Amino acid sequence: MAILRLFAQAREAAGTGRDDVDASTVGAVIEVAVARYGSRFADLLPTCRVWLNGEEVPLDTPVTGKDEVAVLPPVSGGSMSESDRMHGIESTDPATLDLAVLRAERESLRDREDAVSFVRRLAQGRIDLVSTIRANRASGGNGSVADVVRSAVGPAPSTGSARPPRDAEVSADHPLVAEFESLSDGLGFDDLDALDAAGLDRLHAGLVAFEAAQSEVRKALFDRIDALTAELVRRYKDGGASVDSLLQN
């Protein structure tokens, strides 16, 4: 009985982010999922990546009840419009947009990127913590959270971007934060000391898959924000927009 994790549009198509699937291979897990979730989910699959315990593997790879299969919709792998639709991002040519609409879309996407970046950093921090606990136990330590924290987990994870961070606040009840906390709690993060090696492996795989999904969404958001900003700059140079329209927020 493998655990199936679904992210982004795969989760929306299936109507759930987690399921238990009785199957013997990764491919068989996906076949059961297609039969269970229907055509919308099936149509999405050709552009998705399928991971087993945080790594891409062949579909004939065997699975057990301790394994976690994740389906991650990608940014790349299709046309720009297909990719954008996958992440709920407009693909309309910025040059055709009214100035007010262009600015409003850019600000909306910036707010969304703030939330994505926030949960991504949370995921990276938890991945570091879980990785350190696993290494501690593998070397003969007791792997307790208290001991790991006292020994220091390590440097803060990189954001993976040269962009300066925005001065933004993301509330604890934001839907994406709530989704991440639900995923973490469901995998046992709230009681790390009670997890055995297999439990830590499942937790690590789930966090890695979530972080990867958010990284791809973040890239798609950046690409669209850059396109909108470039159009604002072009209009400014052509006299069709003011400096305020470039600098606002």
TAMOGI-V9985 format. One record per backbone hydrogen bond with DSSP energy under -0.5 kcal/mol. NH is the residue of the N-H (numbers start at 1). CO is the residue of the C=O. E is the energy in kcal/mol with one decimal. If there is no record, write none. Layout:
# TAMOGI-V9985
<<NH/CO/E> <NH/CO/E>>
This chain:
# TAMOGI-V9985
<<2/21/-2.1> <3/67/-2.4> <4/19/-3.4> <5/3/-0.5> <5/69/-3.5> <6/17/-2.1> <7/71/-1.7> <10/7/-1.9> <11/7/-0.6> <12/8/-1.9> <13/9/-2.5> <14/10/-1.9> <15/11/-2.2> <16/11/-1.0> <19/4/-1.9> <21/2/-3.0> <23/21/-1.1> <26/61/-2.1> <27/59/-3.6> <29/25/-1.9> <30/26/-2.0> <31/27/-2.3> <32/28/-2.3> <33/29/-2.1> <34/30/-2.5> <35/31/-2.1> <36/32/-2.0> <37/33/-2.8> <38/34/-2.1> <42/38/-2.0> <43/39/-2.8> <44/40/-1.0> <45/41/-1.2> <46/42/-0.6> <47/44/-1.5> <48/45/-2.4> <49/72/-2.7> <51/49/-0.5> <51/70/-2.8> <52/55/-3.5> <53/68/-3.2> <55/52/-1.2> <57/50/-0.8> <61/58/-1.7> <63/24/-2.2> <67/64/-1.6> <69/3/-3.2> <70/51/-2.5> <71/5/-2.4> <72/49/-2.8> <72/70/-0.5> <73/71/-0.5> <74/47/-1.1> <83/79/-2.6> <84/80/-2.7> <85/81/-2.3> <86/82/-1.9> <87/83/-1.0> <87/84/-0.7> <88/85/-1.3> <89/84/-3.1> <96/93/-2.1> <97/94/-1.5> <102/98/-2.8> <103/99/-2.5> <104/100/-2.3> <105/101/-2.6> <106/102/-2.1> <107/103/-2.3> <108/104/-2.2> <109/105/-2.5> <110/106/-2.0> <111/107/-2.1> <112/108/-2.0> <113/109/-2.6> <114/110/-2.1> <115/111/-1.5> <116/112/-2.3> <117/113/-3.0> <118/114/-2.0> <119/115/-2.4> <120/116/-2.0> <121/117/-2.1> <122/118/-2.0> <123/119/-2.6> <124/120/-2.5> <125/121/-2.3> <126/122/-2.2> <127/123/-2.6> <128/124/-2.2> <129/125/-2.0> <130/126/-2.8> <131/127/-2.6> <132/128/-2.1> <133/129/-2.2> <134/130/-2.5> <135/131/-2.3> <136/132/-2.5> <137/133/-2.4> <138/134/-2.3> <139/135/-1.5> <140/137/-1.6> <141/136/-2.7> <148/144/-2.2> <149/145/-2.7> <150/146/-2.2> <151/147/-1.6> <152/148/-0.6> <152/149/-1.0> <168/166/-1.5> <171/169/-0.5> <174/171/-1.7> <178/174/-2.8> <179/175/-2.3> <180/176/-2.1> <181/177/-2.6> <182/178/-2.2> <183/179/-2.3> <184/180/-2.7> <185/181/-2.8> <186/182/-2.4> <187/183/-1.3> <188/185/-1.3> <189/184/-2.7> <191/188/-1.7> <192/189/-0.8> <194/191/-1.4> <195/192/-1.7> <200/196/-2.4> <201/197/-2.1> <202/198/-2.3> <203/199/-2.4> <204/200/-2.7> <205/201/-2.5> <206/202/-2.4> <207/203/-2.4> <208/204/-2.6> <209/205/-2.3> <210/206/-2.2> <211/207/-2.7> <212/208/-2.3> <213/209/-2.2> <214/210/-2.3> <215/211/-2.1> <216/212/-1.8> <217/213/-2.0> <218/214/-2.6> <219/215/-1.9> <220/216/-2.0> <221/217/-2.4> <222/218/-2.6> <223/219/-2.4> <224/220/-1.9> <225/221/-2.8> <226/222/-2.8> <227/223/-1.7> <228/224/-2.4> <229/225/-2.6> <230/226/-2.5> <231/227/-1.6> <232/228/-2.0> <233/229/-2.5> <234/230/-2.2> <235/231/-2.3> <236/232/-2.2> <237/233/-2.4> <238/234/-1.8> <239/236/-1.2> <240/235/-3.6> <241/235/-0.9> <246/242/-0.8> <246/243/-0.9> <247/243/-2.0> <248/244/-2.3>>
